[in-house]
Amino acid sequence: MIVFEWLIKLFLWTLVITFGSIFGLLIGSFGELMLGTVGYWIGFVVGLFIFIAECSPLLGLKDIEQ
């Protein structure tokens, strides 16, 4: 049963990183307009972290604290 839960979390993490990358690309394009190449990567990382923070309940990140 633990392996099954682990596989579900792995699948959800894959989805979140995929969609987070898309969100990061969108924010990164605005950062590139303002700051150039460095702004793109800053925006990409910030966008990815925002998306992961919003999906943390789905990913079970609070399970560790319990």
Secondary structure, 3 states (H helix, E strand, C coil): CHHHHHHHHHHHHHHHHHHHHHHHHHHHHHHHHHHCHHHHHHHHHHHHHHHHHHCHHHHCHHHHCC
